[in-house]
């Protein structure tokens, strides 16, 4: 029976409904975090700990949620974070997600581990996409992916730097993801001999380069003219280094799936904003479920925020329409939160809006 999206009033209700339609393996893969899931829970709980300081007697007849990131205009500062294998939840896979994001004036970040090709997603995204990159042990594979992303019209490269090894995700260990025979993940390439019987996360872990350092940023810079965003930074020290290397900053703990008990992106945001000192744009993900969450992150220095699980839950429920509904809920909530805070445009959101 088709999902009646009009009855799902917020992202948590979307999530609960999606639990009923996802396969056990897909649910384990997307829902779980690392170890005891302390950071996974903190990602959400942290937003509730911050209080807003609204201003009154402000004309909020017209509230403008628009902004831009790296020159791309956005209808509101929420995009789709890179998340793997959308085909586990819907046959339209990443193409459906990209169409929804484009139709809402949002932005899609395509995961390396996608079911659909870079080229197919680029066509659906209408120029509104970034490409997320892992640097493999085999640099030639990474070089070829960069060239394809550029040719397809990607507007930036998002290098994930917090996964030299995959975190211990016990939900996935209990219920591993196995891709059906004959299915191709087009951005990973054929399996090496001897890896045919590994589950897919173990196999992907074998491709990653654990020797990645700041020196490799220079190599990446030599392969592309696109802006480079480093995803997975959590400290002022690394924010300063990223800015010195000419990179933008994506604050993230990988959805609580890597190092458990790591700080949340929201906790790290103030010190990283100070360290970047206007030399780079800052984005974050992790735990966003309400428009007030978006409001707080923007006030504390983020240029935009990104969602991953929430988009996949929408995709699972109703394909492209489900992702669009997810984004619209956040946009409407953000607009209302801005009005109730006495703010009429994104540029008005400053740290004094939040009681830290």
C-alpha positions in Angstrom: 0.0 0.0 0.0 1.4 3.4 -0.9 2.6 5.6 2.0 0.4 8.6 2.8 3.1 11.1 3.3 0.6 13.8 4.4 0.2 11.8 7.6 3.9 11.9 8.4 4.4 15.2 10.1 8.1 15.2 10.9 11.4 13.3 10.3 11.0 11.0 13.3 7.7 9.8 12.1 9.2 9.3 8.6 12.0 7.2 10.2 9.6 5.0 12.2 7.5 4.4 9.1 10.5 3.4 7.1 11.5 0.8 9.7 8.4 -1.1 8.5 9.4 -1.3 4.9 13.2 -1.7 5.0 14.8 -5.2 4.7 16.6 -6.3 7.9 20.0 -5.9 6.2 19.2 -2.4 4.9 17.9 -1.3 8.3 20.9 -2.6 10.1 23.2 -0.9 7.6 21.6 2.5 7.8 20.4 2.7 11.4 23.3 1.4 13.4 26.3 3.2 14.7 29.7 2.2 16.1 30.2 0.2 19.3 27.8 1.4 22.1 26.4 4.1 19.8 27.2 6.8 22.3 28.1 9.3 19.6 25.1 8.2 17.4 22.7 9.2 20.2 24.7 12.4 21.1 24.4 13.6 17.5 20.6 14.0 18.1 20.5 14.8 21.7 23.0 17.6 21.5 20.6 19.9 19.6 18.0 19.7 22.4 20.6 20.9 24.9 21.0 24.3 23.2 18.3 26.9 23.7 17.3 29.6 21.4 17.2 33.4 22.3 14.4 34.7 20.0 13.9 38.5 19.4 10.4 40.0 19.3 8.7 42.9 17.5 10.4 42.1 14.2 8.5 42.2 10.9 8.6 38.6 9.8 6.0 38.8 7.0 8.6 37.6 4.5 11.2 35.1 5.5 13.8 34.1 3.0 15.6 30.8 3.5 17.8 31.0 0.4 21.6 30.9 0.5 24.4 29.5 -1.6 27.3 27.1 -1.1 30.4 27.4 -3.3 28.5 29.6 -5.7 25.5 27.1 -6.0 22.2 28.8 -5.1 20.1 26.8 -2.6 16.5 27.4 -1.8 17.4 26.5 1.8 20.6 25.4 3.5 20.0 21.7 3.6 21.6 19.1 1.3 21.9 15.4 1.0 25.1 13.9 2.5 26.9 11.0 0.8 25.4 7.7 1.8 26.0 4.4 0.2 23.8 2.1 -1.9 20.5 3.8 -2.2 19.4 0.8 -4.3 19.0 -1.1 -1.1 15.9 0.9 -0.3 14.3 1.8 -3.7 14.8 0.8 -7.3 15.4 4.4 -8.4 18.3 4.5 -6.1 20.5 7.6 -6.2 18.7 8.9 -9.3 15.5 9.3 -7.3 17.3 11.1 -4.5 19.1 13.5 -7.0 15.8 14.4 -8.7 14.2 15.2 -5.4 17.1 17.4 -4.3 17.2 19.3 -7.6 13.4 19.8 -7.6 13.6 21.4 -4.1 16.6 23.6 -4.9 18.8 21.5 -2.7 22.1 19.7 -3.4 23.0 16.0 -3.7 26.4 14.6 -2.6 26.9 11.3 -4.5 28.6 8.5 -2.6 31.4 6.6 -4.3 29.5 3.5 -3.2 26.4 4.2 -5.3 24.2 1.8 -7.2 23.9 4.3 -10.1 26.7 5.7 -12.2 28.1 9.2 -11.8 26.8 10.1 -15.2 23.2 8.9 -14.5 23.0 10.8 -11.2 24.5 13.9 -12.8 21.7 14.0 -15.4 19.1 13.7 -12.6 20.8 16.3 -10.4 20.6 19.1 -13.0 24.1 20.4 -12.1 23.3 20.3 -8.3 25.7 17.7 -7.1 29.1 17.1 -5.4 31.0 13.9 -5.7 32.2 12.1 -2.5 35.6 10.4 -2.9 37.6 7.9 -1.0 41.3 7.7 -1.9 41.9 4.0 -2.7 45.2 2.2 -2.4 45.1 2.1 -6.2 45.4 5.8 -7.0 44.6 5.2 -10.7 41.1 4.1 -9.7 40.6 7.3 -7.8 42.1 9.4 -10.6 39.6 7.9 -13.1 36.7 8.6 -10.7 37.8 12.2 -10.4 38.0 12.6 -14.2 34.5 11.1 -14.6 33.0 13.3 -11.9 34.5 16.5 -13.5 33.3 15.4 -16.9 29.8 14.8 -15.5 29.6 18.3 -14.0 30.3 17.7 -10.3 30.7 21.1 -8.6 33.1 19.9 -5.9 34.9 16.9 -4.6 34.2 15.7 -1.0 37.1 13.7 0.3 36.1 11.5 3.2 39.0 11.5 5.7 37.6 9.8 8.8 37.6 6.2 7.5 41.2 4.9 7.2 39.5 1.8 8.6 35.8 1.2 8.9 34.4 1.5 12.4 33.1 -1.5 14.3 29.4 -1.4 13.4 27.9 -4.3 15.3 24.5 -4.1 13.7 26.2 -4.8 10.3 28.3 -7.6 11.8 25.1 -9.3 13.0 23.2 -8.7 9.7 25.8 -8.1 6.9 25.0 -6.5 3.6 25.5 -8.8 0.6 24.9 -7.4 -2.8 23.0 -9.7 -5.0 24.9 -11.7 -7.6 25.3 -9.7 -10.8 24.8 -6.3 -9.1 27.6 -3.8 -9.9 28.6 -0.9 -7.8 29.9 1.2 -10.7 32.3 3.4 -8.9 34.2 0.7 -7.1 35.3 -1.5 -10.0 35.6 -5.2 -10.2 36.5 -7.3 -7.2 40.1 -8.4 -6.9 40.8 -12.1 -7.1 40.4 -13.7 -3.6 37.8 -11.2 -2.4 34.7 -12.9 -4.0 33.4 -14.3 -0.7 33.9 -11.2 1.5 30.8 -9.4 2.5 30.6 -6.0 0.9 31.7 -3.8 3.8 34.8 -6.0 4.4 35.6 -5.8 0.8 35.2 -2.1 0.6 37.4 -1.7 3.7 40.1 -3.6 1.8 40.2 -0.9 -0.9 40.8 2.1 1.5 44.2 3.6 1.9 45.1 3.7 5.6 48.2 5.7 4.9 46.3 8.8 3.8 47.9 12.0 5.2 47.9 15.8 4.6 50.6 15.3 2.0 48.0 13.5 -0.2 45.9 16.6 -0.4 48.5 18.1 -2.7 48.2 15.0 -4.9 44.5 15.5 -5.0 44.8 19.1 -5.8 47.0 18.2 -8.8 44.2 16.0 -10.2 41.4 18.5 -10.2 40.4 22.1 -10.6 37.2 21.6 -8.5 36.9 22.9 -4.9 37.9 20.2 -2.4 35.9 19.7 0.8 37.4 17.5 3.6 34.6 15.5 5.3 35.1 14.1 8.7 37.0 16.8 10.5 36.2 17.4 14.2 38.9 19.7 15.7 40.0 23.3 15.5 43.5 22.0 14.7 42.3 20.2 11.6 40.1 23.0 10.6 43.1 25.3 10.5 45.1 22.8 8.5 42.3 22.4 6.0 42.0 26.1 5.5 45.8 26.3 5.1 45.6 23.6 2.4 42.9 25.6 0.5 40.1 23.2 1.4 36.6 23.6 2.7 35.5 21.9 5.9 32.7 19.3 6.4 32.3 18.7 10.2 31.2 15.1 10.7 31.6 12.0 12.8 30.3 9.8 10.0 26.9 9.5 11.5 28.3 8.0 14.7 29.6 5.0 12.6 33.3 5.4 13.1 34.9 6.4 16.4 32.4 6.0 19.2 32.4 8.6 22.0 33.9 11.2 19.5 32.6 14.7 19.8 29.5 15.6 17.8 29.7 18.0 14.8 27.6 20.5 16.8 30.0 20.4 19.7 33.0 20.9 17.4 31.4 23.7 15.3 32.2 26.8 17.4 35.9 26.1 17.8 36.2 25.1 14.1 34.4 28.2 13.0 36.9 30.3 14.9 39.9 28.3 13.6 38.8 28.6 10.0 38.5 32.4 10.4 36.5 32.9 7.3 39.1 31.2 5.0 36.8 28.2 4.2 33.1 27.4 4.2 31.9 25.0 6.9 29.2 22.4 6.6 28.1 19.7 9.0 26.0 16.5 9.3 24.7 14.3 12.1 21.5 14.2 14.0 19.5 16.8 12.1 15.8 16.1 12.5 14.2 19.5 13.0 14.3 22.9 11.5 15.4 24.3 14.8 18.5 22.0 14.5 19.3 23.6 11.2 18.8 27.1 12.7 21.2 26.4 15.6 23.9 25.0 13.3 23.7 28.0 11.0 23.8 30.4 13.9 27.0 28.8 15.2 28.8 29.1 11.9 27.7 26.4 9.4 27.1 27.5 5.9 24.7 24.5 5.3 23.8 21.2 6.9 23.4 17.8 5.3 21.1 14.8 6.0 21.7 11.2 5.1 19.6 8.6 7.0 16.5 10.9 6.8 16.8 11.1 3.0 17.1 7.3 2.7 14.0 6.8 4.9 12.1 9.1 2.7 13.4 7.2 -0.4 12.4 3.9 1.1 8.8 5.1 1.8 8.0 6.8 -1.5 11.0 7.2 -3.7 11.6 10.6 -5.1 8.4 12.0 -3.5 9.5 10.7 -0.1 12.9 12.5 -0.3 11.1 15.6 -1.5 8.7 15.4 1.5 11.6 15.0 3.9 13.3 18.2 2.5 10.1 20.2 2.5 9.4 19.3 6.1 12.8 20.7 7.1 12.5 23.8 4.9 9.0 24.6 6.3 10.2 24.1 9.9 13.3 26.3 9.3 11.2 29.1 7.9 8.8 29.0 10.8 11.7 28.8 13.3 13.4 31.8 11.7 10.1 33.8 11.9 9.6 32.9 15.6 13.2 33.9 16.3 12.7 37.3 14.7 15.0 36.5 11.7 14.1 37.1 8.1 17.2 35.9 6.2 20.0 33.4 6.6 22.6 36.2 7.0 20.7 37.3 10.2 21.6 34.0 12.0 24.4 34.8 14.4 25.8 33.1 17.5 23.8 35.3 19.9 20.7 33.5 18.8 21.9 30.4 20.7 22.4 30.1 24.4 25.5 27.8 24.6 
